[in-house]
Amino acid sequence: MASSRGKVRCEILYHRGIEQQESVPEDQDPRETLLLRICVRSAGSDLPAGSEEVQLHGLWAALLQSAGPGDLLELERVQEADDEEPDSRCFSVHGDQPAITVHREGYRYRLDKDTLEALKKKTLLLPEWLRLPPAKKAGKVYKYHSWLCTLRDGADANLWAVVWESSRQGPQFDKGWSRHAFVVVDPTFEHFPCAEWSTTDKLPLFSVTTSIEGQKVERLPHLTVGDVIRVHRARIAAKMPRFINIRQQSFSGMVAFPCPEELLEADAADADDAQVPHWGIQGETHTLVPADRARVRQLQAWVQQRLSKETMSQYLVMLRDLLESSSQRDLIVQVLQVESVPRLRLVVTDGSIPSISLDVSQPALAAKWLASDVKVGQWLRIQQVRSTGPSGISLMAASGPGSEVLTVNAAHITKVPLWCLDVQVRRQQIEESGASYRAEDKAQLSPRPSISAPSGTAAAPSPAAQQRALARAARAQAPRESRSSGDTEMDEDEETPPVARETPRAARPEAPVAASLTAVTGRPKTQLSTIYVNTILPIRLADVHDAAARGERCMALSNFTVARICDVSGADATSAQSLVATRCCCCGHTFAAPDQHVRAVKRQRKVWPCGHWLFRLQFRFKLALQQDEHLLWVFVADEFSGLLGETAEDVVGDSAARARAQKRLDALREDLSKPRMQELSNSMAVYRHDGPDTTVFGSYVVCDTSLELLPEN
């Protein structure tokens, strides 16, 4: 049984792509057999995340197959199935009676009975932003799929993705070609823990296959977790419902963008080719436009933000625990020594034991590919490892480089970056245990387990690093929460690697955090204030959602600290110019700010990637406000910023104004998460924005708030 619903407003969380019946009757339109299952979150729903679904049937699925995470849907006259599950809800869309309005980044389009008829007769076309992008150039630029889940079987596609792990099949040689595949992800996986990106059955497993003619496996690319790849004109081959492979063709192009070794704090708008290094995997020429560099920085910041806080596998253990058991688990280790004769061996450690020798000589093709790139000091993730010795093997037997204890499949090895949480935890373990490792790698180590200091910075922790240390301290002190609630944050026990219970720890992880807490004490240098704090009753961050539920749209906040400042790309902001973006006056799209005076750019009538040339400069950034355990993101979107005291155009075109704005930003960054006395407490006015480009729960925009620089004494 099903019941009709009037109007449902919901946000798309994810979907696994379009499905089709295996056989289609000859007299039936193939589109009528299509099905698109979309996981959504409806406005005002108290159901757990992932328990609401919209099923689009037939022509509805064909027309909306480009919908993706973050899109807003308004459903009218749809059928709600009477599901036996009490904590789930399913809406079915079929026939010509329903109507759907799609909202995306300021755009809006309504599909109803009249629209469907016109589309069937081809007297009307879907708007370009709602169509799947073509594989060939549109004008002089390429159009890309916004999400991996919109890839269609048998079609050519242009796409962006983030490398997640090496395919467990390893390099292969077939029909005169050497091939190797990497599992890739993108923000389609945002609502899943990192540890489930390879195992969840709610999304397909996406992989990119690289190939080179001849038996030259050593020339196949070596990619690291977090590297971004751009692919042009790849052929999509799906084996639904589990696998979607992105295959290179003879005319395909592929570029890799190595993820920086430090946590990103640079601005995508200021990044040039030198700051966004890249190398071609396939194709002769590879050009980058500002939108490409911004996309690279966005994906790199996204994967760093996730992996610097979460473990990448629920099967990870330390070497000591693996040797004392017979179970199959994953490892993350640092290479101490590489031996290629008589067969490939790696001497590694993770700090739980001094070192151990791994035999990685099989399979032969995978070992040959690995040997061409593996180096001392690299960090590797090794999957599906089982101890060859009996349970309870003596750890002394594993402490010498010559003792061969573990045999590892070379195809199950992937390089991992320094900044991920699992590596940082093991680096701290190495420091505490006194195990040997490269002197040059030791010089790069940070005393905090999840922060890697950018090159060229001073030894003192940055404000962003201090904020992250405070966040870890708060999580360590907070009561443990159940994972069933959908929260992907890790508690203290999950962040600390498992070690033998009888082995005492030299120091607890909280010790470096305590040092960071001491470093941030002192008199604040800035104070946020609004005139409305004296006219309306200010509220605490914990009461914002209750106030919104009562219909309050304008609020005055007080007694909070600023925990983070992020630019338009989502990375930590370090320069005032990084907070400025170009906004198209025609379509509202935003791009990187020009690197020269705005009047000169306007005279040139430079065409932006959207195809228009009329624009204005605006401040576009966001602040994380923190009060106890509560966190609220607020957004700044204006041509003049009361926080920086300058206009966006002056910050870009006037060096003196830029210096004044930079001084304010530096002072605010020094105050990140700094405790405050009552007489120096912050206050801020915000209003709620419920536009089509926001989530169903709205967002909060800063207004009528200024930043005051406090005197030294």
N, C-alpha and C positions, 0 to 999 in steps of 0.2 A: 504494500500500500504506500501511496505517496500523497502528500498534501501540497497545495499551491502556496507560495510565499509572495507577498507584495513586493518588497524591495529589500535587497541585501547588499550592504557595502562591505567589501573585503579587500585585503591585500594579499597578493601572490607571494608565497614563501619559496616554493620550488615546484618543479614537475619533472618527470622523467622523459618527456618527449612524446611525440605523437605515435599512436599505435594503430595497427590495421590487422583485420582478420587475415588468416593465411590464405583463404580461398574466397574469391569474389564471384558471385553468379554473373553470367555473361550479360544478362538483361538488367543488371544493377549498376548504378553509378558508383565507381570505386570510392568516391568521397563519402558516400553514405555509410561505409564500414569503418570510418575513422573514429578514433576515440582519444581524447586528451584528458588525463586525470591531473588536476591541479590542486596542490595542497595550499590552503588559504588560511587566513586569520581574519575573522569577521569583526566588525566594530562592536564593542560592548560584550564580546563573548568571554565567558570565564572558563571555556574548555581548554585543556592543555594544548600546547603547540603541536601541530601535526595531526590533529584529530578532526579537522574540517577539510572537506574535499568538494571541488566542483568538477563534475564530469561533463565535458563538451562532446556532443555526438555529431557525426556527419559533417555537414557544411560548417557548423560552428567551430569544430576542431580545425578544419582546413583554414578558416579565416583568421583564427586566433593562435596559430601555432608559433607565432613570433612573440607571444606574451612571455614575460619572464619575471624573476624576482623583483619586487618593489613596485610592480604595476598595480594600479588600483582598479577594481572592477565594481560596477554597480549593476546588480542583477535584478531584473524585473520579471514577474510572472514565471518564475522557475519552480520546478517540482522538488520538494524536499522528501527524500526517502525516509520511511519509518524504519530506521536502523535498529537492529536488536542491541547493538552496543550503546549503553547509556551515555558514555563519554565521547561520542563521535557524532558527526553530522555530515550529510552528503546532499549536495544540490545537483540536480540533473537538468541539463539544457539540451533540448531537442525540439524539432518541429519549427514552425514559424511564429509561434505565439510569444515566446520570451523576447526580451530586449536586454542588450548588454552595452554599457558605456565603459570605455577603456580610458584611463588617465595615465599619462606617462610624461614626466618632466615638463609639465606645462601644456602638453597637448591633450586633446580630448576628442573622442570619436564614438558615435552611437550606432549600434547595429540593431535593427529591428526588422519587421516584416517587409516594409517597403525597400529598405536597404538590401536585404537578401535578394529580393526579386531583381533589383537593378544590377546587383553583382552577378547573378546568374545569367542575365541577358547581356552582360558586358557593356552596359551603358554607363556604368560607374566603376571606378577603381578605388581600392583601399588607399588611404594616404600613405606616402612613402615611409613614414616612421613606423607604420604598422605592418609593412611587408617584410618578408625575409630579404636580406641584402643580396644583390647579385655578386657573382664571383668575379666578373670583369669590372674594370674601372668604370665608375659613374662620373663622367666628365674627366677630370684629371686625378681623381682620388679614389682609393679603395674604400668600400663600405664593409664593415665587419659585423659578425654576429655578436650581439651584446652578451649572450650567455651560451655556454656549451650545450645546455639542455634544448636549445632551439635548432641544433643541427639535424638535418634530414637525410635519411638513408638514400644513397645513390646520387646525391647532389654534390656539386663542387661548392666550396665555401672558403671564406677568409675569416680568420679567427685569431684570438689571443688566448693564451693559456699559461698556467704556472706548473712547472715540473714538480711532481710529487714523489715518484719512485721509479726505479728501473723495473722494466717488465721481468717477471720471474722466468720467462723462457730464455732470456739472455740473447746475445747476438746469434743470428742464424745466417746460413749461406744456402741460397736456393735459386735455381735457374739463372746462375751467373750473377746474382746480386747478393751483397751483404746487407743485412737488415737488423735493426734493433729498435725496440719500442720503449717508450716511457709513458707511465701513467701520469695524467695531467688533471688539474682541477682549476676552478675559478670561483668567483663569489656565488655561483649556484649552490655551493656547499656551505654557505655561511651559517645555516641553521643546524649544522651537524658538528659534533666535536671532531677535532683533527684526528683523533684515534679511530674514527669511524669512516674517514674519507675513502678508504679502500674496501671496507667491509659492508657498508650499509646496503640494504637491498631496496632502498627507496629511490636511489639514483643509479644510473648506469655507471660502469667503469669506463672512463674515457682514456684512450691511449693514442699517442702520436708515433707513427712509424717513420724512422729515418732510414735511408737506403743509399748505397753507393755501388756502382758497377764494379764487378770483380771481387775476388776473395781478399778484401782489404779491411778486415774488421777493425784493425788498429786505427783506421782513419774515420771510423764512425764517431759521431760527437760524444763527448763526455760532459754530461749535464749534472748540475747539482740541485738538490731540493731548494725550491724558491726561485730558480731561474725562470725568467719569462721568455716565452717564444711567440713569435708572430708568424703565421702561416698564410700564404696566398695560394688560392686555387687548389686546395687539397680535395681529394675524393673521400666522401664519408661512406663507410661500410658498417652497417649495424647488424649485430646478432642479438636481437631483442629477446628477452628484456634486459640482459645483463651487460653486453659489451657494445661499445661504439668505437670503431677504429678510424683514425684520421690518417689517411695514406698519402704519401708523396706521389706526384705524377712527374713525368719528364719535364713539364713546363711549370711545376710548382716552385714557390720560393719560400724559404724558411730562414728566419733570423733569430738568434739567441741573445738575450740580454742578461748577463750574469748579475745575480743579486749582490748588492754590496755586503762586505763582511761586517759592517757595523750597522746598528739600527738607524734607519733613515731619519734624519732631521732636516734634510734639504728640501727645497721647494721644487715641485714639478715644473712650475712656470719658469724658473731660472735655469733649468737643466738644459745643457746643450749636448752635442754629440760626444764631447769629451767627458762630461759628467754622467752620461748614460752610455757606457761602453757596450758595444755589440759586435758580433761576428756572424758572418753568413754561413749557414749550414748547407743551403742549396740555392742556386740562382747566382747570376753574375753581378747584378747591381741591386743595391738595397738603399732606398731613400727613406729619410725620416722627416716628418713634419711635426710642428709643435704638438698637435693632437696625439701623435704616436708617443712622444716622450712623456706627455702627461699620462697616457694610458699605462706605460711601463711603470712609472713611479707609483701610480695608483695600485696596480697589482702587487708591486713589490712591498709597498707599505701595508697592504692588506694581509699578505702571507706572513710578513714579519710580525705584525700585530697579533696574529693568531698563534704562530709557533713560538714566539717569545714568552707566551703565557701558558701554553698547553703542551702536553706530551703528544708525540706523533704516533704512538702505538700503545695499546693496552697490554701488549705482550712483552714489553721491554723489561729486562732484568739486568742486574749487574753480573759480571763474569763470575764472581765468587758464588752467587746464588745458582747460576747455571751449572757450575761444576759440582755442586753439592746435590744436584737433582738429575733426573733423567727426562725431564720434560723438554719440549721443543719451544724455544722462545726467541725473541729478537734482541740484538745487542747494538749499542752505539759505542764505538771504540776509536782511539787515536792511534795512528800508525807510528811506531817507534823505529822500525827497521824493515827494509824490503830485501828479500833474498830471492833471486831468480834462478839460481843453480843449486841442485839439479832440477828442482821444480819450484814454482812460485810459492813462496811463503811470506806471511806478514807477521811481524812481532808487534803486538798491540797491547793496550791497557785501557782501562776505564777508571783506574784509581782504587778499585776494590781489591786487586792483587797487583804485584809489581809489573808483571808482563806475562804474555802467553803467546805461543806460536800457532798460527793458523795455516793449514794447508788449503790453498785456494787454486790448485792446479787443474781442477775439473769443474765444468766441462771445458775442453781445450779451447774452443773459440772464445768463450767468456773470459777465460784466464788470459788469453792473448790480448783481448780488448782491455782488460783491467790493467795488465802489466804496462801498457803503453801510456798510462796516465797516473797510476798510483804513486804517491810521494810521501816521504817522511813528514809527519806533522798533520796530514789530512785526517779528517774525522769521517768515519764510515758508518752507515747503518747496514747491519747484516741481518737478514730475515731468515726465519725457520732454521735456527741453529740448535743442534742437540749434542750434548756431551758424549764423547765416545767411550769415556771411562765409566767404571761402576759408580753407583751412588756413594757419595762420601769420599771421593778421590782426594788424596792428600794435596793440599794447595802448594806445598813445597815443590811437588813434582811439576807444577805448572809455572813456577817462577823463573825458570831459565829460558833464554831465547832458543836453546837447542831442543827443548822438550816439545815434541809434537803431540798436542792433546786434542785439538779440535780440527775436524775436517769440515770445511765450509764450501757450499756451492758458490762459485764465483759469479754466477748470474744473479745471485740474491743480494748483491752489494750495491749501495747507492751512496754517493758523497752527500754529506750534510753540512750546512753552514755553521759558523762559529756562534751566531747569535741565537740559535734556537734553545729553548729551555733545557732539553735533554742533554745537549752538549755542555751548557753552562753548569748544570748540576754535576756532571762528571769532571769538568775542569776544576771545580771547587774540591771535589773528592781527591783529585790528583794532588792539589796543593796541600790538603790536609794529610794525605798518606805519605807524601814525600816521594812519590814515584818519579822516575826520570822521564823527561820529555825535552823537546828542543828548546834551547835557550831563547831563540827568537820568538817562539810561540809564547814562552813565559812572559816576555816583555809586553805582549799584547793582552795578557789576562787582566780581567777586572776583578776586584774583590767581591763583587756581587754576583750571585749565581745566574741572573737572567739579563745582565746588561753588559754590552761590549762597547767600550769607549771608542768614539770615532777617532781616526788618526788625526794627529795634529792638535789635539785638545790637551788642556792642562790635566794634572793628576787629580785635581779636585773634582768631585762628581758634579755633573751638569744638573740644572734644575729638573730636566725631564727624568734623569736617572734618579734623583732624589724622590720625585713623585712616584716612580715605579717601586722604589724601595718602601715607601710609606704604604703603597697599596698592598705589597706583599706582607708587610707587618700587620696590616688590618685583617688580611685574610687569615694569617696565622692565629690571630687572637679571636676571630669570629667562630661561633659554634659550627660544627660540621653540618652540611646540608646533604640531603639525598639527591643522587643523580637523576632520580625519576622525575624531578621537577623540571628537567630540561636545561638546567644551568650547566654551562660548560666550564666554569671556573674551577680550578683545582684547589683542594685544601692542602694543608702543610704536608700531610703524610703522602699525598700523591705526588707532590713536587720533589720530595726527598727520595732518592733511589733506594730500593730494598737492599739491605746489608745483613750480614749474619748477626743474629741477636746477641751472640756472646762476644762480639767484637765491639769495644767501647769506641765512641766517636770522639775525635780530638777536640772538636768544637761544634756547636750547634749552628745551623744556618742563620739563626737570628742574630748572631754576633755582628756580621757586617751590616745588617739592617739597623742595629742599634747605633752603630757608628754614623750611619746616614741620618738617623733621627737627630743625633747631636749636631750634625753639620748644618741642619736647616734652622736651628734655633737662632733667635736674635730679633731685633726690631725690624718690622716690615718697612720696605721702601716705597710702597704704593698703597693706595686705598681707593676702592671703587665706591662711588656714591651716586645717589639719585635724589632729586628734590621731592619725589613722591613718598619717600620714607617717612616724611613728617606730615603727610596729608592722608595717607591710607595705612591701615594696619599691615605691617610686613609679616610674611609667613616664612616658615622653615621649609627646606627642601622636601622633608618627609610629608608635608601637607599639600604639595603642589597637585598631585593627582586627585586628591579629595576635593580641592578647590575647583579643579577643572570639571569634575563630575557634577559639581553644583552649578556649573555654567559660567564660572568666572573666567574671563579671557585676558584681563590685564592684572598683573600681580607685581608686588614689590617683594623682593627676596632679601634676606639679611642673614648675618652671622654664618657666612660660608667662606671657604677658601677656593682659590682657583687651582685645580689640580693639573690641568693640561691645556695647552694652546695648540690647535691644529689648523693647518692651512687647508686650501680647497682640495688637495690631494689626500688628506687624511694623515699626513706626516706631521711630526712635531715642527712647529714654526720657529725658525731662528732669525729670520730677517724680516724687516717691515715690508719690503717689496714683495715678499712671498705671500703676503696677505691680500694682495691686490689681484683682481681678475678682470678680464675683458668680458662684458656682457653685450650680446647682440641686441640692438634696438628693435629688430624685426621679429626674431623667433625666441629670444630669451636665452639662447645657449650661452654657456660661459667657456672661455678659453684662457690660455696663459696671457698675462699682461705683456704688452710690447716692451722691447728693451731700449726704446728711444722715446723722445718726447711725443706725447699723444697727438699734438697738433700736426707734427710732421707725418705721422701715420695716417691721420685723417685726410691730409692733403693728397697723399698717395692713393687714397681710396683702395687700400689693400683689402682683398677679398678673404674673409675668414673661412674655415673649413665648412661652415654651414651654407656658404654661397652668398652671404650678405656682407656689406662693408660698413654700414652704419653701426656704431658702437659707443659705449661709454665705459669708463673704468669705475669699478666699485670694490669696496672692501668685502671679501667673502672669506670668513673663517669662523671657527667655533671654539667655545670654551667649555671645559668640563668643570662644573661647580661641585664641590664636595662638602658634605656636612655629616660628620660621624660616618656611618656606613652608607649613606645615601649619595647618589651621584646623578647629576642632571646636566645634559648637554644643552647649551644655548648658542644661538647663531647670530652673527653680525653680518648684515647685508645692507650696505648704505654707501653713498658716495662720500660722505663725511663720517669719520669715526671719532666719537667723543673719547674713546679709549686712547687713541693715538694722537688726537688733537690736530689732524691734518686731513686734507682731501686726498682721495685716491690718486688723482692726476698729479698733485704736487709730490706725492711720495715717489712716483715713477719719474717725473720730469725735473724735479728740483732737488739737488743734492743736499741743500741746507734743510729743507723740510724732511727729507728722508732721514737725515742724521737725527733730527729732533724726534721723529717717530721711532727710530731705532732705539734711542735712549729710553723712551717709555716702555717699549717692548722688552728690552733687556732688564729693566727694573721689575717689570711684571713677571718675567720668567724667573728671576731670582727669588721671588716671593711664592713660587709654586708650592702649595701644600704647607706653607709656613704657619705655625700657630699664631693666633692674634689675640691681643687684649680686647676687652669689650669696647673701649673708647676708640679703637682703630678697626672695628669690625667693618666688613664690606656690606654694601647694599646695592641693589640693581633692580631696574624696572624691565619687565619683559611682557610681551603679549603673545598669545597663542595664535599660531598660523595653521589653518586646516585646508591648505591648497591641495590640488590633485597630485602634486609632486612630492607630497609628504606621506608618512604612514597614516594608518587609520586613526592613530592616537594623537596626531598633530605634532607640531614642534614649537619651540619657543624662541622668539627673536628679541634681541636686546634693543632697548630704546631709552632715550633721555638719561643716559648713564655716562658719567665722565670718570677719568682716571686722574687722581691727584698724586703727584710726587711728594713724598713726605720729606721733611728736613732730616739731616743726619742725626741730630741730637733731639 
